[in-house]
Structures are given as structure tokens and as C-alpha cells.
Amino acid sequence: QVQLVESGGGVVQAGGSLRLSCAASGSTFSINGMGWYRQAPGNQRELVAGISWGGDTNYADSVKGRFTISGDNYKNTVYLQMDALKPEDTAVYYCNRYRTLPMYSWGKGTLVTVSS
């Protein structure tokens, strides 16, 4: 089994920045890429950004130009640099597999709160 641990969330004012980290441990040999997802209260979980270990990245339209995903496939870690944060970015952020099913069991996530 794979365990996912997210960290780096917090409270920040609009326009500020945060850097999220995710570490995957366990049977990680089948991870071909990882993504960041978020879930705001009352909303469904959505993909924010994904990275394939071949180098391709993908971003939701709402975060393009503000968020940057990066990762280390040898360490099975993935990061999300979030700049120019907006109140609508407030959510619990999770990492998981990207473009590969089945998804792993979700971690606890890390809460990002952006105040206006």
C-alpha cells in the first residue's frame, strides 16, 4: 500500500504564497506521475495540477500562471508552489496519482486558507 502525506498548508493573505509538499511511501513502484487535488467546502474534489515523470504538466484553468507543480520521481515527492493566492483557493489540498487508476487511498490533506 501507498501512504500519502501532505504538508505546507496554512493561513495566508490574498496575494501571498505557500509551498505544499507531498511524500509517497510504501509500494511506490507503480507511480508514473502525481497530482495535486483540492476540495473546498460543499464542492467536489478537483484536479489542480498534475505532473508526469516524463515531464508533462497540466493545470486547471483557475490556477494557470499562479501555481507551479514539480516533483522528484526518485523520491516520489511532489510540490506545489502557489503564488498570487486568492480567497477562492481556500480548500483542503491532497496529492494522489495522476492519470492513473486506481487512485491510492487519500491522505489527510493540508488545509489552505486565503483571507481577503
Beta strands, then each sheet from edge to edge (+ up, - down):
strand 1: 2-7
strand 2: 10-13
strand 3: 18-26
strand 4: 33-39
strand 5: 46-52
strand 6: 57-59
strand 7: 67-72
strand 8: 77-82
strand 9: 91-97
strand 10: 110-115
sheet 1: 1+ 3- 8+ 7-
sheet 2: 2+ 10+ 9- 4+ 5- 6+
end
